[in-house]
Every structure is written in C-alpha cells, then in structure tokens.
Amino acid sequence: MNIVVAAGGTGGHLYPAVALAREFIRQDPASAVLFVGTERGIESKVLPREGFALAKITAKPVMGRGVRRAVGAVLALPLGLWQSIALLRARRAQLVIGIGGYTSPPVLVAAFLLGIPRVILEPNAYPGLANKVLGPIADLVFLAFDAAAPYFRRARVRVVGTPIRRAFYDAGEGAVSGRQGRKTLLVFGGSQGAHAINQAMVEALPHLRAEREGLAVIHQTGEADHGWVKEAYRTAGFEAQAEVVPFLFDMPRAVQSADLVVSRSGAVSLAELTACGKAAILIPLPTAIYHHQERNARVMEGAGAAVVLLQQDLTGPKLAQTIEALLGDRDRLLSMGGRSRALGRTDSAESIVRDCLTLVGGTHDVDKSGHGAARTRSCGGAS
C-alpha cells in the first residue's frame, strides 16, 4: 500500500507519524510510506535518520504568527494544494494521514479532491485548528483523549491513545536506570528545547552540588541554547556526569535510562513517559495554544505520576528542591513510576494501522511477529 503522511514542524507532530509508518511496514511489509513536510520543520533532520523519504511542499503556520504572517500562510495554500495534488497522483497514494499542523490542510484537501481515503490523528485533549477544520472530510479520526471527541463526528472517532515508537518499550525490557550507580535525571523541553527550562536547570546546578557524585544528567537543550548551557554545566562541576546535547535522536534510550524526567508536557512526550513508567516534573509551555500542555500535565499530576511546576513560578532553587525531594525518596519514585505506567498505552499504533488497512480494504496478518494483541510491557522503572 502507498501511504502519504503529512507531518512535521515539531517532534509532537513528527514522531507519532514515524511510529505509525514503522507499524504499517511491520504489519504489511509491502507498504511504502512517504512523508510530506516543509523546509522549516525538524523533518529534514530527523527523517533521513529514521530511513523515510520526505517530499516538501509550500506551507506556512497560521496560528500564533500575527495577522500579516497569517495572511501570508493563507495565500500560500493554493500553491501547497497544487503541489499536493501532483504529489499524490505521482505517488499513486492509497491512504493519506494528517497529524495536524500546517502541512496537513493542503495534503488532506488534495486527497479529498482525488477521492483518496484519509484519516487524521489528534494527540491532544483539545484539538488543534487544522484537525478541527479537516475533521468533516476525514474518513476516520484517531484521538488520544476521549475529551477531544465532541469536536468530531462521533461515528468516525476512535480513541486509541498516542502512537509511540516501539523502541520505547521493545528495547526497554531489562533496561536499567542509573549510570554507574548514579541516579539519572533527564531534562528536555521538546524537539526545539525550552529556554525557560534550560535557564532554571542552570540556576539549579549550584543547589544540586551535594547530589553531584550520585547524579547523572542527560539534558537536551535545543540548538540555540546548547553552547552556554554546556559551559554552565562545566563551570558548576557537572561536566563529567552530564550529557548536554542540542538534540536527542535516541530519545528511547534516554527515557529508558532515566529515574526522573524534567520536561514540557506535550502529548507525545507524556505518551512516551507513561509507556516507560517514568516519574516526572512537568513544566507546561504557557504559550501553548488552548493551554493543552497544562491540561495534559494536570492529568499526570492527578494520577500521582508527576509534579507540575508552572513556568511563572519556576526558579532554579525551586527546581533543585523538587529534584532532590523526588530523587531522595525511592518509594515515592517507584510509586510515581507505577502510576505513570498505569496511564500508558502501547498498542495505539497497532490499532490505528489495523483500522486503516480495513478502511482501504487491505488484508493483513496482525500476528506476523507475535505482537497483534494489546501491549502491556513497559520500560525499566526507577532503580
């Protein structure tokens, strides 16, 4: 089957799509998957490493960019639509998948005009603008949260969770947290990093000196902040036990090795953390459209799997105090990890692919590799 996936811009859009692409190929090895993105997103950097082809179209973000840029984005839609029609015809696409974001509208509308089956995936509790607009022309709508269902035609909705890469749980069996006897702290702020989290973590380092010998840190900073954050770790005396990088291509390894995670609360990040049963300190992005990150974080907090620190209240000393309190309480870490794991769902990609293959009339054997049933395994917990 020839599948075209419109996804990119951020890791929150791209990585669920990568998980789906791999699952299509696992269930139906004859599948061919092409991603559609733009020059501006992370897809150009990530997809070559993941082994997938990328076609680029003209598309620009509408939301949160001001009136002038929003008008420019709307004016770019006809060109993006024309490019998408040509691409889908050349590819002989049999299924089109949209994950939201500004690449989805031209590709999904092109599929609608050409009569190609189309589905969308919404990973957040409150749907983004693109998916709400595209909902009426989608054959199926896959949701991570039932709370998003009222925004779509119920007969087309499937609540399946957020697809994540199998590496988060397949390779995690037997994974051991901690490095050389140290507790491991993972810090990241999404695919582009988060300046506020980077700043708070740097300010927390002097307050964590007592923990230095027993602590290992993996910190994804984003490209913009990498240099000065790495230097701050060296100055604070953490250089020997800190892995400070602009981008973590092997996020499954990082999450599996962590005893505690400090992060934003995007839907994909939380799906990965809960699949691996990880305790977390969550710092929601305050400018996220519809405040969906805080809504996501409160679900984790309410279940006892996370501590939420709002960015407006975030300071280095407060972050250090919270890190110390959690890492110093093994029983609480284990309890939080268990509660996190209880929220996780690891069969999302399998469920979506099965429904998509049924939609296009494909035949498949869901038990080709012994993984047809819902998955309940997860990564190693806190040590």
C-alpha positions in Angstrom: 0.0 0.0 0.0 1.2 3.5 -0.8 0.8 5.8 2.2 1.4 9.5 2.4 1.8 11.2 5.8 1.5 14.9 6.3 3.5 15.6 9.4 6.3 17.8 10.5 7.2 21.1 12.1 7.7 19.8 15.6 8.5 16.5 17.2 5.0 16.4 18.5 3.7 16.0 15.0 6.5 14.0 13.5 7.3 11.2 16.0 3.7 9.8 16.2 3.8 9.7 12.4 7.2 7.8 12.4 5.6 5.3 14.9 2.7 4.8 12.5 5.0 4.4 9.5 7.0 1.7 11.2 3.9 -0.1 12.3 2.4 0.0 8.7 5.6 -1.7 7.5 5.6 -4.2 10.3 2.0 -5.3 9.6 2.3 -5.0 5.9 5.9 -5.2 4.7 4.8 -4.2 1.1 3.8 -0.8 2.4 5.6 2.3 1.1 5.5 5.4 3.2 6.3 9.0 2.0 6.3 11.9 4.4 5.3 15.4 3.4 6.7 18.4 5.2 8.5 21.7 4.6 11.9 23.2 4.8 11.2 24.8 8.1 10.5 21.9 10.4 12.7 19.2 12.0 11.6 16.6 9.5 14.5 17.3 7.2 16.9 16.4 10.0 15.0 13.5 11.6 13.6 11.5 8.7 16.9 10.6 7.0 18.0 9.1 10.3 14.7 7.2 10.5 15.0 5.9 7.0 12.0 7.6 5.4 11.7 9.7 2.3 10.5 13.3 2.6 8.7 15.4 -0.1 8.5 19.1 0.6 5.6 21.5 -0.2 4.9 25.1 0.4 3.0 25.6 3.7 3.2 28.1 6.5 1.8 28.2 10.0 -1.3 30.3 10.6 -1.8 30.2 14.4 0.2 32.4 16.7 2.1 34.3 14.0 0.3 37.6 13.8 -2.1 38.9 11.2 0.5 39.6 8.5 2.0 36.1 8.6 -1.4 34.5 8.9 -2.5 36.2 5.7 0.7 35.0 4.0 0.0 31.5 5.2 -3.5 31.6 3.7 -2.2 32.9 0.4 0.3 30.0 0.2 -2.5 27.4 0.5 -3.3 27.3 -3.3 0.3 26.5 -4.2 0.6 23.9 -1.5 -2.7 22.3 -2.6 -1.5 22.2 -6.3 1.8 20.6 -5.2 -0.1 18.1 -3.0 -2.4 17.0 -5.8 0.6 16.5 -8.1 2.5 14.6 -5.4 -0.4 12.2 -4.6 -1.0 11.5 -8.2 2.6 10.7 -8.9 2.8 8.6 -5.7 -0.5 6.8 -6.6 -1.4 7.2 -2.9 -3.9 4.8 -1.5 -4.1 6.4 2.0 -3.3 9.9 3.4 -2.7 10.6 7.0 -2.7 14.0 8.6 -1.2 14.6 12.1 -2.2 18.2 12.4 0.0 21.3 11.9 0.3 23.5 8.8 1.3 20.7 6.4 -1.9 18.7 6.9 -4.6 21.0 5.2 -3.2 21.1 1.6 -2.4 17.4 1.6 -5.7 16.2 3.2 -7.8 18.5 0.9 -5.9 17.2 -2.1 -6.7 13.7 -1.0 -10.4 14.6 -0.6 -10.5 16.1 -4.2 -8.8 13.0 -5.6 -11.1 10.6 -3.6 -8.2 9.0 -1.7 -9.1 7.6 1.8 -7.9 10.0 4.5 -7.5 9.9 8.3 -6.3 12.3 10.9 -4.7 11.9 14.3 -5.2 14.3 17.2 -2.8 13.6 20.2 -4.1 16.4 22.5 -7.1 16.6 24.7 -8.2 19.8 22.9 -7.9 19.5 19.1 -5.7 21.9 17.1 -7.2 24.2 14.4 -6.0 22.1 11.5 -7.6 18.9 12.7 -10.9 20.6 13.7 -11.1 22.1 10.2 -10.2 18.8 8.5 -12.5 16.7 10.6 -15.5 16.8 8.3 -13.5 15.4 5.3 -11.7 12.7 7.3 -12.9 9.1 6.9 -11.5 8.2 10.4 -10.4 10.4 13.3 -8.0 8.9 15.8 -7.8 10.5 19.2 -5.5 10.2 22.2 -8.1 11.5 24.6 -11.9 11.0 24.7 -12.2 14.7 25.7 -11.5 15.6 22.1 -14.4 13.5 20.7 -17.1 16.2 20.8 -15.2 18.2 18.2 -15.6 15.5 15.6 -18.4 13.3 14.1 -18.6 10.6 16.7 -19.2 7.7 14.2 -15.8 8.4 12.7 -13.9 8.7 16.0 -11.6 6.1 17.5 -10.0 6.8 20.9 -6.7 4.9 20.7 -4.0 6.9 22.6 -0.9 8.4 21.1 1.3 6.3 18.8 4.9 6.0 20.0 8.0 4.3 18.5 8.3 0.6 19.5 11.8 1.3 20.7 10.3 2.9 23.8 9.1 -0.5 25.0 10.7 -3.2 22.9 14.2 -2.4 23.8 13.3 -1.3 27.3 12.8 -4.8 28.8 15.6 -5.2 31.2 16.8 -1.6 30.8 18.4 -0.4 34.0 18.1 3.2 35.2 21.1 5.0 36.5 24.7 5.2 35.3 27.4 3.6 37.2 25.3 3.6 40.3 24.1 7.2 39.9 20.5 8.3 39.6 19.8 9.6 36.1 17.9 12.9 35.5 16.6 13.5 32.0 15.9 17.2 31.1 14.3 18.2 27.8 12.0 20.8 26.5 10.6 19.4 23.3 12.3 19.0 20.0 13.5 22.6 19.9 14.4 22.9 23.5 12.9 25.3 26.1 14.9 28.3 27.2 13.0 28.7 30.5 13.7 25.1 31.5 17.4 25.5 30.4 17.7 28.6 32.5 16.1 27.1 35.5 18.2 24.0 35.3 21.4 26.0 35.1 20.3 28.0 38.1 19.5 24.8 39.9 23.0 23.3 39.5 24.7 25.1 42.4 21.9 23.9 44.6 22.5 20.3 43.5 26.2 20.1 44.3 25.6 17.9 47.3 24.0 15.4 44.8 26.7 15.7 42.2 28.6 12.4 42.9 25.4 10.4 42.8 23.7 12.1 39.9 24.0 11.7 36.1 22.2 14.2 33.8 21.1 14.0 30.2 20.0 17.4 29.0 18.6 18.2 25.6 18.9 22.0 25.2 17.9 22.8 21.6 20.3 24.3 19.1 20.0 28.0 20.4 21.0 27.4 24.0 23.4 24.5 23.7 26.7 26.4 24.0 26.0 28.4 27.1 24.2 25.6 28.9 27.0 23.1 28.2 29.5 25.7 29.6 27.3 26.2 32.7 27.5 22.5 33.5 31.3 22.6 33.2 31.5 25.7 35.4 29.3 24.1 38.0 31.5 21.0 38.1 28.9 18.7 36.5 30.8 18.1 33.2 32.0 14.6 33.9 28.5 13.2 34.6 26.4 15.4 32.2 25.5 14.6 28.6 24.5 18.0 27.3 23.3 17.9 23.6 21.3 20.1 21.3 19.0 17.2 20.2 18.5 13.6 21.3 18.0 11.4 18.3 17.8 8.3 20.6 15.1 9.5 22.9 14.1 5.9 23.8 17.5 5.3 25.3 17.4 8.5 27.3 13.9 7.9 28.7 14.6 4.2 29.5 17.7 5.2 31.5 16.0 8.0 33.5 15.0 7.7 37.1 13.3 11.1 36.9 12.4 13.4 34.0 12.1 17.2 33.8 10.1 18.2 30.7 7.4 20.1 28.9 4.1 18.2 28.8 3.3 17.8 25.1 1.0 14.8 24.4 3.7 12.8 22.7 6.3 13.3 25.5 3.7 12.2 28.0 2.8 9.1 26.0 6.5 8.1 25.9 6.9 8.7 29.6 3.9 6.7 30.6 4.8 3.9 28.2 8.0 3.6 30.2 6.5 4.3 33.6 8.6 7.4 34.4 8.1 9.8 37.3 8.2 13.4 36.0 8.5 17.1 36.9 6.3 18.8 34.3 6.7 22.4 33.2 3.9 23.1 30.7 4.5 25.5 27.9 2.5 28.6 28.9 2.0 29.8 25.4 0.7 26.5 24.0 -2.5 27.1 22.0 -5.6 26.3 24.1 -3.3 25.7 27.1 -3.3 22.0 26.1 0.1 21.3 27.8 -1.2 22.3 31.2 -4.3 20.2 30.7 -2.1 17.2 29.8 0.2 17.8 32.8 -2.7 18.0 35.2 -3.9 14.6 34.1 -0.5 13.2 35.1 -0.4 15.1 38.3 -4.0 14.0 39.2 -2.9 10.4 38.8 0.1 10.8 41.1 2.6 10.3 38.3 4.1 13.8 38.2 4.7 17.1 39.9 3.6 20.2 38.0 5.6 23.4 38.2 4.2 26.3 36.3 6.7 28.3 34.3 5.6 31.6 36.0 6.6 30.1 39.4 9.8 28.3 38.1 13.1 29.2 39.8 16.4 27.4 40.0 16.2 26.8 43.7 12.6 25.5 43.5 13.5 23.1 40.7 16.5 21.9 42.6 14.5 21.4 45.8 11.9 19.4 43.8 14.5 17.2 42.1 16.3 16.5 45.4 13.0 15.6 47.2 12.0 13.1 44.5 15.4 11.5 43.9 15.9 11.2 47.6 12.6 9.2 48.1 12.9 5.9 46.4 9.5 4.7 47.5 7.8 7.8 46.0 9.7 7.5 42.8 8.6 3.8 42.4 5.0 4.8 43.2 5.0 7.6 40.7 6.5 5.3 38.1 3.8 2.7 38.6 1.1 5.3 38.4 2.7 6.7 35.2 2.8 3.2 33.7 -0.9 2.7 34.5 -1.7 5.7 32.3 0.4 4.4 29.4 -0.9 2.7 26.3 1.4 0.9 23.9 -0.9 -0.6 21.3 -2.0 2.7 19.8 -0.1 2.4 16.5 -1.2 -1.2 16.1 -4.9 -0.2 16.5 -4.6 2.7 14.1 -2.9 0.7 11.4 -5.4 -2.2 11.6 -8.3 0.3 11.2 -6.5 2.0 8.3 -5.9 -1.3 6.5 -9.6 -2.2 6.9 -10.6 1.3 5.6 -8.7 0.8 2.4 -9.7 -2.8 2.0 -6.2 -4.2 2.7 -5.5 -7.7 4.0 -3.0 -8.2 6.8 -2.0 -10.6 9.5 -1.8 -8.8 12.8 0.2 -11.6 14.4 3.1 -11.8 11.9 5.6 -11.0 14.6 3.6 -12.1 17.6 2.6 -8.6 18.6 -1.0 -8.5 17.4 -2.5 -8.2 20.9 -2.5 -5.1 23.0 0.8 -4.5 24.6 1.3 -4.2 28.3 5.0 -4.4 28.6 6.9 -1.2 29.5 10.4 0.1 30.0 12.5 -0.2 33.2 11.3 1.8 36.1 13.2 3.8 38.8 16.0 1.9 40.4 
